[in-house]
């Protein structure tokens, strides 16, 4: 009986010693994010949970081999990460003939820069109402701050430049941004950033807040209607304090198209020449001016018959 108890006690002590060796050598990664992106940096910390003397040295390994050579420094940093650094990492401690392995941590390095998605609500506010911008990004709890911009049209390539909104210069912790007193059509963009120096995501696609009010800049439709048919010539004219205008269309597929892709631009007037161009239309200039927006529907006309009429050859 005494021999059995002694064996059990020995087994318990050996098991406790084994657990201590497995647990007291510890690897941690800072920042502790599940996914990092190419160009970011991470710091590895190899340490003990209990007391240790100064005789311990360590190396850091992954599946490709040794990442950091032997050192007694606690912190080691990988800068400008690339996708090849994805993998399982472990610290190997050595002190004379003694060795200890730490826990393993899997690091994922994504080569694709995150691209946030911006939503606006409401998209057709009443004049002077508040508009809420929401910026969502993959891994939302992973240390992101959010930056908010207005879109300024660029004449050269139908693109936009981005200007930080007041109060957004240092980023916001929340992924929401409220604009008070929205009175005109405007485009907005967001992006996320984290770390020091800041690693930025891509910009989101521009999203627009539409206004039907006509201020100093206006879009007029001729004939004056929001519903037209394919046999009708429709012209969209821009009026305001600018010499260069472009007419833009926002489609149901959430894309923007300049007049040159679906019509003919002559001076400040765009004439629709395609039959499939229903959508939201507005004028904009490279000085950052936006007109009111108009939601226009173009209906297909079959052999001279309007929708709802009897049409023998329409099929």
C-alpha positions as YAML, in Angstrom:
chain: A
units: angstrom
residues:
- id: 1
  name: UNK
  ca: [0.00, 0.00, 0.00]
- id: 2
  name: UNK
  ca: [2.79, 2.39, 0.94]
- id: 3
  name: UNK
  ca: [4.66, 1.51, -2.28]
- id: 4
  name: UNK
  ca: [1.56, 2.30, -4.35]
- id: 5
  name: UNK
  ca: [1.08, 5.69, -2.68]
- id: 6
  name: UNK
  ca: [4.74, 6.50, -3.24]
- id: 7
  name: UNK
  ca: [4.42, 5.67, -6.95]
- id: 8
  name: UNK
  ca: [1.30, 7.80, -7.27]
- id: 9
  name: UNK
  ca: [3.03, 10.71, -5.53]
- id: 10
  name: UNK
  ca: [6.01, 10.37, -7.84]
- id: 11
  name: UNK
  ca: [3.79, 10.33, -10.90]
- id: 12
  name: UNK
  ca: [1.97, 13.45, -9.64]
- id: 13
  name: UNK
  ca: [5.24, 15.32, -9.09]
- id: 14
  name: UNK
  ca: [6.60, 14.34, -12.50]
- id: 15
  name: UNK
  ca: [3.36, 15.46, -14.13]
- id: 16
  name: UNK
  ca: [3.49, 18.76, -12.25]
- id: 17
  name: UNK
  ca: [7.10, 19.28, -13.33]
- id: 18
  name: UNK
  ca: [6.18, 18.56, -16.93]
- id: 19
  name: UNK
  ca: [3.33, 21.02, -16.82]
- id: 20
  name: UNK
  ca: [5.56, 23.65, -15.30]
- id: 21
  name: UNK
  ca: [8.07, 23.25, -18.15]
- id: 22
  name: UNK
  ca: [5.30, 23.52, -20.72]
- id: 23
  name: UNK
  ca: [3.74, 26.59, -19.16]
- id: 24
  name: UNK
  ca: [6.58, 28.70, -17.79]
- id: 25
  name: UNK
  ca: [8.20, 29.37, -21.19]
- id: 26
  name: UNK
  ca: [5.77, 31.79, -22.85]
- id: 27
  name: UNK
  ca: [5.57, 33.42, -26.29]
- id: 28
  name: UNK
  ca: [3.27, 36.40, -26.83]
- id: 29
  name: UNK
  ca: [2.83, 38.70, -29.83]
- id: 30
  name: UNK
  ca: [2.11, 42.41, -29.65]
- id: 31
  name: UNK
  ca: [-0.22, 43.69, -30.92]
- id: 32
  name: UNK
  ca: [-2.32, 40.59, -30.36]
- id: 33
  name: UNK
  ca: [-4.31, 40.67, -33.62]
- id: 34
  name: UNK
  ca: [-5.58, 37.57, -35.38]
- id: 35
  name: UNK
  ca: [-4.55, 38.94, -38.77]
- id: 36
  name: UNK
  ca: [-1.91, 41.48, -39.75]
- id: 37
  name: UNK
  ca: [-1.24, 42.90, -43.20]
- id: 38
  name: UNK
  ca: [1.81, 43.24, -45.39]
- id: 39
  name: UNK
  ca: [3.77, 46.30, -44.33]
- id: 40
  name: UNK
  ca: [2.75, 46.12, -40.67]
- id: 41
  name: UNK
  ca: [5.06, 45.11, -37.80]
- id: 42
  name: UNK
  ca: [4.74, 42.72, -34.86]
- id: 43
  name: UNK
  ca: [6.83, 42.25, -31.73]
- id: 44
  name: UNK
  ca: [7.55, 38.82, -30.22]
- id: 45
  name: UNK
  ca: [8.04, 38.49, -26.49]
- id: 46
  name: UNK
  ca: [9.80, 35.38, -25.15]
- id: 47
  name: UNK
  ca: [9.61, 35.21, -21.37]
- id: 48
  name: UNK
  ca: [8.92, 33.08, -18.29]
- id: 49
  name: UNK
  ca: [5.87, 33.20, -16.06]
- id: 50
  name: UNK
  ca: [8.09, 32.73, -12.99]
- id: 51
  name: UNK
  ca: [11.53, 33.81, -11.88]
- id: 52
  name: UNK
  ca: [14.45, 33.14, -14.20]
- id: 53
  name: UNK
  ca: [18.16, 33.71, -13.93]
- id: 54
  name: UNK
  ca: [20.20, 35.65, -16.48]
- id: 55
  name: UNK
  ca: [21.71, 32.54, -18.06]
- id: 56
  name: UNK
  ca: [18.81, 31.87, -20.42]
- id: 57
  name: UNK
  ca: [19.10, 32.65, -24.13]
- id: 58
  name: UNK
  ca: [16.50, 32.04, -26.78]
- id: 59
  name: UNK
  ca: [15.85, 31.76, -30.48]
- id: 60
  name: UNK
  ca: [12.54, 32.21, -32.35]
- id: 61
  name: UNK
  ca: [11.51, 29.71, -35.01]
- id: 62
  name: UNK
  ca: [8.73, 29.21, -37.50]
- id: 63
  name: UNK
  ca: [8.08, 26.48, -40.07]
- id: 64
  name: UNK
  ca: [10.86, 27.85, -42.31]
- id: 65
  name: UNK
  ca: [13.49, 27.72, -39.59]
- id: 66
  name: UNK
  ca: [15.18, 30.26, -37.33]
- id: 67
  name: UNK
  ca: [13.68, 33.75, -37.52]
- id: 68
  name: UNK
  ca: [15.76, 35.41, -34.78]
- id: 69
  name: UNK
  ca: [19.14, 34.12, -33.66]
- id: 70
  name: UNK
  ca: [20.14, 33.47, -30.06]
- id: 71
  name: UNK
  ca: [19.69, 36.43, -27.72]
- id: 72
  name: UNK
  ca: [18.85, 37.29, -24.13]
- id: 73
  name: UNK
  ca: [16.61, 40.21, -25.20]
- id: 74
  name: UNK
  ca: [12.96, 39.75, -24.29]
- id: 75
  name: UNK
  ca: [11.48, 41.64, -27.24]
- id: 76
  name: UNK
  ca: [12.22, 41.11, -30.94]
- id: 77
  name: UNK
  ca: [10.37, 42.91, -33.76]
- id: 78
  name: UNK
  ca: [9.60, 41.92, -37.34]
- id: 79
  name: UNK
  ca: [9.20, 45.03, -39.51]
- id: 80
  name: UNK
  ca: [7.45, 45.35, -42.88]
- id: 81
  name: UNK
  ca: [5.79, 41.96, -42.78]
- id: 82
  name: UNK
  ca: [5.23, 39.96, -45.96]
- id: 83
  name: UNK
  ca: [2.90, 37.04, -46.62]
- id: 84
  name: UNK
  ca: [5.83, 34.59, -46.32]
- id: 85
  name: UNK
  ca: [5.91, 35.35, -42.58]
- id: 86
  name: UNK
  ca: [2.57, 33.61, -42.05]
- id: 87
  name: UNK
  ca: [3.02, 30.52, -39.91]
- id: 88
  name: UNK
  ca: [3.50, 29.01, -36.47]
- id: 89
  name: UNK
  ca: [6.02, 30.63, -34.13]
- id: 90
  name: UNK
  ca: [7.73, 29.29, -31.00]
- id: 91
  name: UNK
  ca: [10.51, 30.35, -28.63]
- id: 92
  name: UNK
  ca: [13.32, 27.91, -27.79]
- id: 93
  name: UNK
  ca: [15.04, 28.72, -24.48]
- id: 94
  name: UNK
  ca: [18.55, 27.42, -23.75]
- id: 95
  name: UNK
  ca: [20.67, 27.56, -20.61]
- id: 96
  name: UNK
  ca: [23.75, 25.40, -20.75]
- id: 97
  name: UNK
  ca: [22.43, 21.92, -21.51]
- id: 98
  name: UNK
  ca: [18.83, 22.77, -20.55]
- id: 99
  name: UNK
  ca: [16.21, 23.64, -23.14]
- id: 100
  name: UNK
  ca: [12.57, 24.70, -22.92]
- id: 101
  name: UNK
  ca: [10.01, 25.24, -25.68]
- id: 102
  name: UNK
  ca: [7.31, 27.89, -25.39]
- id: 103
  name: UNK
  ca: [3.73, 27.66, -26.55]
- id: 104
  name: UNK
  ca: [3.07, 28.08, -30.29]
- id: 105
  name: UNK
  ca: [1.26, 31.03, -31.86]
- id: 106
  name: UNK
  ca: [0.00, 31.12, -35.44]
- id: 107
  name: UNK
  ca: [0.50, 34.42, -37.24]
- id: 108
  name: UNK
  ca: [-1.54, 35.23, -40.39]
- id: 109
  name: UNK
  ca: [-0.15, 37.88, -42.74]
- id: 110
  name: UNK
  ca: [-2.58, 38.96, -45.45]
- id: 111
  name: UNK
  ca: [-1.24, 40.37, -48.70]
- id: 112
  name: UNK
  ca: [-4.55, 42.06, -49.47]
- id: 113
  name: UNK
  ca: [-4.89, 45.48, -47.91]
- id: 114
  name: UNK
  ca: [-8.31, 45.70, -46.19]
- id: 115
  name: UNK
  ca: [-10.95, 47.73, -48.00]
- id: 116
  name: UNK
  ca: [-13.68, 49.15, -45.77]
- id: 117
  name: UNK
  ca: [-17.30, 49.53, -46.79]
- id: 118
  name: UNK
  ca: [-19.01, 52.87, -46.22]
- id: 119
  name: UNK
  ca: [-22.76, 53.22, -45.77]
- id: 120
  name: UNK
  ca: [-24.76, 56.45, -45.39]
- id: 121
  name: UNK
  ca: [-28.13, 56.88, -43.74]
- id: 122
  name: UNK
  ca: [-30.39, 58.39, -44.87]
- id: 123
  name: UNK
  ca: [-29.27, 58.67, -48.49]
- id: 124
  name: UNK
  ca: [-32.05, 61.19, -49.29]
- id: 125
  name: UNK
  ca: [-32.25, 63.36, -46.12]
- id: 126
  name: UNK
  ca: [-34.54, 66.30, -45.63]
- id: 127
  name: UNK
  ca: [-32.66, 69.60, -45.93]
- id: 128
  name: UNK
  ca: [-30.75, 70.32, -42.72]
- id: 129
  name: UNK
  ca: [-31.13, 66.79, -41.34]
- id: 130
  name: UNK
  ca: [-28.32, 64.75, -39.79]
- id: 131
  name: UNK
  ca: [-26.58, 62.05, -41.81]
- id: 132
  name: UNK
  ca: [-24.76, 59.07, -40.26]
- id: 133
  name: UNK
  ca: [-21.72, 57.55, -41.93]
- id: 134
  name: UNK
  ca: [-20.75, 54.00, -40.98]
- id: 135
  name: UNK
  ca: [-17.37, 52.47, -41.89]
- id: 136
  name: UNK
  ca: [-17.03, 48.69, -41.56]
- id: 137
  name: UNK
  ca: [-13.74, 46.82, -41.94]
- id: 138
  name: UNK
  ca: [-12.61, 43.22, -41.56]
- id: 139
  name: UNK
  ca: [-11.47, 42.33, -38.02]
- id: 140
  name: UNK
  ca: [-13.34, 45.34, -36.55]
- id: 141
  name: UNK
  ca: [-11.99, 44.97, -32.99]
- id: 142
  name: UNK
  ca: [-8.36, 44.86, -34.02]
- id: 143
  name: UNK
  ca: [-7.22, 48.35, -33.04]
- id: 144
  name: UNK
  ca: [-8.67, 50.35, -35.92]
- id: 145
  name: UNK
  ca: [-9.32, 54.08, -35.90]
- id: 146
  name: UNK
  ca: [-11.47, 55.61, -38.63]
- id: 147
  name: UNK
  ca: [-10.84, 58.55, -40.95]
- id: 148
  name: UNK
  ca: [-13.61, 60.39, -42.80]
- id: 149
  name: UNK
  ca: [-13.35, 62.35, -46.05]
- id: 150
  name: UNK
  ca: [-15.42, 64.33, -48.50]
- id: 151
  name: UNK
  ca: [-15.03, 63.46, -52.18]
- id: 152
  name: UNK
  ca: [-13.83, 66.26, -54.48]
- id: 153
  name: UNK
  ca: [-14.33, 65.62, -58.24]
- id: 154
  name: UNK
  ca: [-11.22, 65.47, -60.44]
- id: 155
  name: UNK
  ca: [-11.76, 66.55, -64.02]
- id: 156
  name: UNK
  ca: [-8.88, 64.62, -65.59]
- id: 157
  name: UNK
  ca: [-10.06, 61.02, -65.10]
- id: 158
  name: UNK
  ca: [-13.57, 61.18, -63.63]
- id: 159
  name: UNK
  ca: [-12.14, 60.26, -60.22]
- id: 160
  name: UNK
  ca: [-12.15, 62.00, -56.83]
- id: 161
  name: UNK
  ca: [-9.60, 63.36, -54.42]
- id: 162
  name: UNK
  ca: [-10.33, 63.13, -50.71]
- id: 163
  name: UNK
  ca: [-10.29, 65.86, -48.06]
- id: 164
  name: UNK
  ca: [-10.44, 65.01, -44.34]
- id: 165
  name: UNK
  ca: [-13.60, 66.14, -42.63]
- id: 166
  name: UNK
  ca: [-13.17, 68.43, -39.58]
- id: 167
  name: UNK
  ca: [-12.80, 66.34, -36.43]
- id: 168
  name: UNK
  ca: [-11.35, 63.41, -38.33]
- id: 169
  name: UNK
  ca: [-7.70, 64.46, -38.55]
- id: 170
  name: UNK
  ca: [-6.52, 62.01, -35.86]
- id: 171
  name: UNK
  ca: [-9.12, 59.36, -36.54]
- id: 172
  name: UNK
  ca: [-12.12, 58.36, -34.45]
- id: 173
  name: UNK
  ca: [-12.44, 55.32, -32.21]
- id: 174
  name: UNK
  ca: [-16.01, 54.73, -33.28]
- id: 175
  name: UNK
  ca: [-16.90, 53.51, -36.75]
- id: 176
  name: UNK
  ca: [-19.73, 56.07, -36.89]
- id: 177
  name: UNK
  ca: [-19.49, 59.72, -37.92]
- id: 178
  name: UNK
  ca: [-22.45, 62.11, -37.83]
- id: 179
  name: UNK
  ca: [-22.77, 65.10, -40.15]
- id: 180
  name: UNK
  ca: [-25.24, 67.69, -38.89]
- id: 181
  name: UNK
  ca: [-27.18, 70.03, -41.15]
- id: 182
  name: UNK
  ca: [-26.74, 68.25, -44.50]
- id: 183
  name: UNK
  ca: [-28.21, 70.63, -47.10]
- id: 184
  name: UNK
  ca: [-26.77, 69.53, -50.45]
- id: 185
  name: UNK
  ca: [-25.61, 66.58, -52.49]
- id: 186
  name: UNK
  ca: [-22.19, 65.37, -51.35]
- id: 187
  name: UNK
  ca: [-19.89, 62.37, -51.64]
- id: 188
  name: UNK
  ca: [-18.07, 60.76, -48.72]
- id: 189
  name: UNK
  ca: [-15.27, 58.21, -48.24]
- id: 190
  name: UNK
  ca: [-13.73, 56.47, -45.23]
- id: 191
  name: UNK
  ca: [-10.66, 54.42, -44.41]
- id: 192
  name: UNK
  ca: [-9.23, 52.76, -41.30]
- id: 193
  name: UNK
  ca: [-5.79, 52.99, -39.71]
- id: 194
  name: UNK
  ca: [-3.88, 51.45, -36.81]
- id: 195
  name: UNK
  ca: [-0.39, 51.19, -35.31]
- id: 196
  name: UNK
  ca: [2.49, 53.64, -34.97]
- id: 197
  name: UNK
  ca: [3.42, 54.64, -37.62]
- id: 198
  name: UNK
  ca: [-0.13, 54.34, -38.88]
- id: 199
  name: UNK
  ca: [-0.91, 51.54, -41.31]
- id: 200
  name: UNK
  ca: [-3.88, 52.58, -43.49]
- id: 201
  name: UNK
  ca: [-6.48, 50.46, -45.19]
- id: 202
  name: UNK
  ca: [-7.59, 51.24, -48.72]
- id: 203
  name: UNK
  ca: [-10.21, 53.93, -49.23]
- id: 204
  name: UNK
  ca: [-13.82, 52.83, -49.38]
- id: 205
  name: UNK
  ca: [-15.88, 53.40, -52.50]
- id: 206
  name: UNK
  ca: [-17.47, 56.86, -52.46]
- id: 207
  name: UNK
  ca: [-21.02, 57.00, -51.17]
- id: 208
  name: UNK
  ca: [-23.38, 59.85, -51.85]
- id: 209
  name: UNK
  ca: [-26.00, 61.74, -49.92]
- id: 210
  name: UNK
  ca: [-28.59, 63.07, -52.35]
- id: 211
  name: UNK
  ca: [-30.48, 66.33, -52.15]
- id: 212
  name: UNK
  ca: [-33.45, 67.38, -54.27]
- id: 213
  name: UNK
  ca: [-33.05, 71.02, -53.30]
- id: 214
  name: UNK
  ca: [-31.77, 73.41, -55.95]
- id: 215
  name: UNK
  ca: [-29.23, 75.84, -54.48]
- id: 216
  name: UNK
  ca: [-26.53, 77.79, -56.33]
- id: 217
  name: UNK
  ca: [-25.88, 74.77, -58.55]
- id: 218
  name: UNK
  ca: [-28.73, 73.01, -60.34]
- id: 219
  name: UNK
  ca: [-29.45, 70.12, -62.65]
- id: 220
  name: UNK
  ca: [-32.41, 70.64, -64.99]
- id: 221
  name: UNK
  ca: [-34.04, 67.89, -67.02]
- id: 222
  name: UNK
  ca: [-35.67, 68.43, -70.41]
- id: 223
  name: UNK
  ca: [-38.44, 67.35, -70.86]
- id: 224
  name: UNK
  ca: [-39.19, 68.17, -67.22]
- id: 225
  name: UNK
  ca: [-40.11, 64.71, -65.94]
- id: 226
  name: UNK
  ca: [-38.56, 61.89, -63.92]
- id: 227
  name: UNK
  ca: [-40.03, 59.20, -66.19]
- id: 228
  name: UNK
  ca: [-39.12, 58.98, -69.87]
- id: 229
  name: UNK
  ca: [-39.35, 56.50, -72.72]
- id: 230
  name: UNK
  ca: [-36.73, 55.28, -75.14]
- id: 231
  name: UNK
  ca: [-38.12, 57.26, -78.07]
- id: 232
  name: UNK
  ca: [-37.71, 60.54, -76.17]
- id: 233
  name: UNK
  ca: [-34.57, 62.69, -76.32]
- id: 234
  name: UNK
  ca: [-33.61, 63.60, -72.75]
- id: 235
  name: UNK
  ca: [-31.15, 66.39, -71.90]
- id: 236
  name: UNK
  ca: [-29.54, 67.11, -68.53]
- id: 237
  name: UNK
  ca: [-28.14, 70.61, -68.09]
- id: 238
  name: UNK
  ca: [-25.86, 71.94, -65.36]
- id: 239
  name: UNK
  ca: [-26.16, 75.53, -64.18]
- id: 240
  name: UNK
  ca: [-23.89, 77.22, -61.65]
- id: 241
  name: UNK
  ca: [-20.69, 79.12, -61.00]
- id: 242
  name: UNK
  ca: [-18.32, 76.89, -62.98]
- id: 243
  name: UNK
  ca: [-17.05, 76.67, -66.54]
- id: 244
  name: UNK
  ca: [-16.48, 72.90, -66.44]
- id: 245
  name: UNK
  ca: [-19.24, 70.48, -65.49]
- id: 246
  name: UNK
  ca: [-19.76, 66.77, -65.80]
- id: 247
  name: UNK
  ca: [-22.99, 64.83, -65.42]
- id: 248
  name: UNK
  ca: [-22.75, 61.62, -63.40]
- id: 249
  name: UNK
  ca: [-25.10, 58.65, -63.06]
- id: 250
  name: UNK
  ca: [-25.35, 56.30, -60.08]
- id: 251
  name: UNK
  ca: [-26.72, 52.89, -61.07]
- id: 252
  name: UNK
  ca: [-28.55, 50.15, -59.19]
- id: 253
  name: UNK
  ca: [-25.31, 48.14, -59.27]
- id: 254
  name: UNK
  ca: [-23.77, 50.75, -56.94]
- id: 255
  name: UNK
  ca: [-21.42, 52.15, -59.59]
- id: 256
  name: UNK
  ca: [-20.83, 55.66, -60.94]
- id: 257
  name: UNK
  ca: [-20.63, 56.47, -64.65]
- id: 258
  name: UNK
  ca: [-19.83, 59.81, -66.37]
- id: 259
  name: UNK
  ca: [-21.96, 61.08, -69.23]
- id: 260
  name: UNK
  ca: [-19.31, 60.01, -71.78]
- id: 261
  name: UNK
  ca: [-20.23, 56.34, -71.18]
- id: 262
  name: UNK
  ca: [-23.99, 56.61, -71.73]
- id: 263
  name: UNK
  ca: [-24.57, 59.95, -73.48]
- id: 264
  name: UNK
  ca: [-23.01, 62.92, -75.24]
- id: 265
  name: UNK
  ca: [-21.65, 65.87, -73.28]
- id: 266
  name: UNK
  ca: [-21.81, 69.22, -75.10]
- id: 267
  name: UNK
  ca: [-20.71, 72.16, -72.98]
- id: 268
  name: UNK
  ca: [-22.66, 71.82, -69.74]
- id: 269
  name: UNK
  ca: [-25.43, 69.64, -71.21]
- id: 270
  name: UNK
  ca: [-25.54, 65.86, -71.43]
- id: 271
  name: UNK
  ca: [-27.93, 64.20, -73.88]
- id: 272
  name: UNK
  ca: [-28.87, 60.61, -73.06]
- id: 273
  name: UNK
  ca: [-28.14, 58.30, -76.02]
- id: 274
  name: UNK
  ca: [-28.58, 54.89, -74.34]
- id: 275
  name: UNK
  ca: [-31.84, 53.18, -73.40]
- id: 276
  name: UNK
  ca: [-30.65, 51.54, -70.18]
- id: 277
  name: UNK
  ca: [-29.51, 54.53, -68.16]
- id: 278
  name: UNK
  ca: [-32.10, 54.77, -65.39]
- id: 279
  name: UNK
  ca: [-30.59, 55.92, -62.09]
- id: 280
  name: UNK
  ca: [-29.72, 58.95, -59.99]
- id: 281
  name: UNK
  ca: [-28.19, 61.86, -61.94]
- id: 282
  name: UNK
  ca: [-26.34, 64.95, -60.76]
- id: 283
  name: UNK
  ca: [-23.82, 67.58, -61.87]
- id: 284
  name: UNK
  ca: [-20.39, 68.10, -60.32]
- id: 285
  name: UNK
  ca: [-17.36, 70.29, -60.92]
- id: 286
  name: UNK
  ca: [-13.68, 69.96, -60.03]
- id: 287
  name: UNK
  ca: [-14.09, 72.90, -57.66]
- id: 288
  name: UNK
  ca: [-16.11, 70.57, -55.43]
- id: 289
  name: UNK
  ca: [-19.60, 71.74, -56.34]
- id: 290
  name: UNK
  ca: [-22.52, 69.32, -56.51]
- id: 291
  name: UNK
  ca: [-25.98, 70.01, -57.87]
- id: 292
  name: UNK
  ca: [-29.31, 68.66, -56.75]
- id: 293
  name: UNK
  ca: [-29.87, 65.02, -57.69]
- id: 294
  name: UNK
  ca: [-32.70, 63.62, -59.83]
- id: 295
  name: UNK
  ca: [-33.88, 60.00, -59.93]
- id: 296
  name: UNK
  ca: [-34.81, 59.28, -63.55]
- id: 297
  name: UNK
  ca: [-36.44, 56.16, -64.97]
- id: 298
  name: UNK
  ca: [-36.16, 55.36, -68.68]
- id: 299
  name: UNK
  ca: [-38.78, 52.85, -69.86]
- id: 300
  name: UNK
  ca: [-38.44, 50.69, -72.95]
- id: 301
  name: UNK
  ca: [-40.94, 51.47, -75.70]
- id: 302
  name: UNK
  ca: [-42.04, 48.57, -77.90]
- id: 303
  name: UNK
  ca: [-42.86, 49.39, -81.54]
- id: 304
  name: UNK
  ca: [-44.43, 52.72, -80.62]
- id: 305
  name: UNK
  ca: [-46.58, 51.27, -77.81]
- id: 306
  name: UNK
  ca: [-46.32, 52.54, -74.27]
- id: 307
  name: UNK
  ca: [-46.21, 50.15, -71.31]
- id: 308
  name: UNK
  ca: [-49.69, 48.90, -70.44]
- id: 309
  name: UNK
  ca: [-51.08, 49.36, -73.95]
- id: 310
  name: UNK
  ca: [-52.04, 46.44, -76.18]
- id: 311
  name: UNK
  ca: [-49.08, 45.60, -78.42]
- id: 312
  name: UNK
  ca: [-49.65, 42.73, -80.92]
- id: 313
  name: UNK
  ca: [-45.95, 42.35, -81.82]
- id: 314
  name: UNK
  ca: [-44.40, 42.86, -78.37]
- id: 315
  name: UNK
  ca: [-44.40, 39.15, -77.51]
...
